[in-house]
Amino acid sequence: MDRASMEAEHVGTLDLAGLAAFKIEDSDLAKALAMMGKAIDLRESAKRTESQSISFSYA
């Protein structure tokens, strides 16, 4: 496996925070994007959980 395909495979496994840190390296911008990515992941997870609990309450 060549380096480019190994990198592509690795990038595919990263969450938003990890992707920001990987692409921009250790900079203040990468840290800010990582924090934003974590917040987005948490918000999306909360939305999924909330929509599941709402659909169960109507059952």
VONU-659706 format. One record per residue (C-alpha): residue number from 1; chain; x, y, z. Coordinates in steps of 0.05 Angstrom, whole numbers, plus 32768, in hexadecimal, padded with zeros to 4 digits. Layout:
<tortor pos="NUM" unit="A" x="X" y="Y" z="Z"/>
...
// end
This chain:
<tortor pos="1" unit="A" x="8000" y="8000" z="8000"/>
<tortor pos="2" unit="A" x="801D" y="8044" z="7FED"/>
<tortor pos="3" unit="A" x="801F" y="8080" z="801A"/>
<tortor pos="4" unit="A" x="7FE6" y="80A5" z="7FF9"/>
<tortor pos="5" unit="A" x="7FB6" y="806A" z="8000"/>
<tortor pos="6" unit="A" x="7FCC" y="805F" z="8048"/>
<tortor pos="7" unit="A" x="7FBF" y="80A9" z="8057"/>
<tortor pos="8" unit="A" x="7F7B" y="80A6" z="8035"/>
<tortor pos="9" unit="A" x="7F68" y="8069" z="805D"/>
<tortor pos="10" unit="A" x="7F7E" y="808B" z="809E"/>
<tortor pos="11" unit="A" x="7F59" y="80CC" z="808E"/>
<tortor pos="12" unit="A" x="7F1A" y="80A3" z="8082"/>
<tortor pos="13" unit="A" x="7F1B" y="808B" z="80CA"/>
<tortor pos="14" unit="A" x="7F22" y="80D0" z="80EA"/>
<tortor pos="15" unit="A" x="7EEA" y="80F7" z="810B"/>
<tortor pos="16" unit="A" x="7EE3" y="8142" z="80FD"/>
<tortor pos="17" unit="A" x="7F13" y="8155" z="8134"/>
<tortor pos="18" unit="A" x="7F47" y="8123" z="811F"/>
<tortor pos="19" unit="A" x="7F41" y="8137" z="80D6"/>
<tortor pos="20" unit="A" x="7F4D" y="8181" z="80E7"/>
<tortor pos="21" unit="A" x="7F8A" y="8170" z="8111"/>
<tortor pos="22" unit="A" x="7FA5" y="8141" z="80DB"/>
<tortor pos="23" unit="A" x="7F9C" y="8172" z="80A1"/>
<tortor pos="24" unit="A" x="7FB3" y="81B2" z="80C3"/>
<tortor pos="25" unit="A" x="7FE4" y="8194" z="80F5"/>
<tortor pos="26" unit="A" x="7FF1" y="81B2" z="813A"/>
<tortor pos="27" unit="A" x="7FDC" y="81FA" z="8132"/>
<tortor pos="28" unit="A" x="7FAA" y="8227" z="8156"/>
<tortor pos="29" unit="A" x="7F7C" y="8220" z="8119"/>
<tortor pos="30" unit="A" x="7F7F" y="81D4" z="811D"/>
<tortor pos="31" unit="A" x="7F6E" y="81D6" z="8167"/>
<tortor pos="32" unit="A" x="7F33" y="8205" z="815B"/>
<tortor pos="33" unit="A" x="7F1A" y="81DA" z="8122"/>
<tortor pos="34" unit="A" x="7F22" y="819B" z="814C"/>
<tortor pos="35" unit="A" x="7EF8" y="81BB" z="8184"/>
<tortor pos="36" unit="A" x="7EC4" y="81D0" z="8151"/>
<tortor pos="37" unit="A" x="7EC3" y="818A" z="8134"/>
<tortor pos="38" unit="A" x="7EB8" y="816B" z="8178"/>
<tortor pos="39" unit="A" x="7E7F" y="819B" z="8186"/>
<tortor pos="40" unit="A" x="7E5E" y="818A" z="8144"/>
<tortor pos="41" unit="A" x="7E65" y="813F" z="8152"/>
<tortor pos="42" unit="A" x="7E46" y="8148" z="8196"/>
<tortor pos="43" unit="A" x="7E0D" y="8172" z="817A"/>
<tortor pos="44" unit="A" x="7DFE" y="8140" z="8143"/>
<tortor pos="45" unit="A" x="7E00" y="8107" z="8175"/>
<tortor pos="46" unit="A" x="7DD0" y="812C" z="81A3"/>
<tortor pos="47" unit="A" x="7DA1" y="8139" z="8168"/>
<tortor pos="48" unit="A" x="7DA0" y="80EF" z="8156"/>
<tortor pos="49" unit="A" x="7D93" y="80DC" z="819E"/>
<tortor pos="50" unit="A" x="7D5C" y="8110" z="81A5"/>
<tortor pos="51" unit="A" x="7D39" y="80FB" z="8165"/>
<tortor pos="52" unit="A" x="7D3B" y="80B2" z="817B"/>
<tortor pos="53" unit="A" x="7D1C" y="80C2" z="81BF"/>
<tortor pos="54" unit="A" x="7CE6" y="80EC" z="819E"/>
<tortor pos="55" unit="A" x="7CD3" y="80B5" z="816E"/>
<tortor pos="56" unit="A" x="7CD0" y="8083" z="81A7"/>
<tortor pos="57" unit="A" x="7CA2" y="80B0" z="81CF"/>
<tortor pos="58" unit="A" x="7C6E" y="80AE" z="8197"/>
<tortor pos="59" unit="A" x="7C6F" y="8063" z="8193"/>
// end
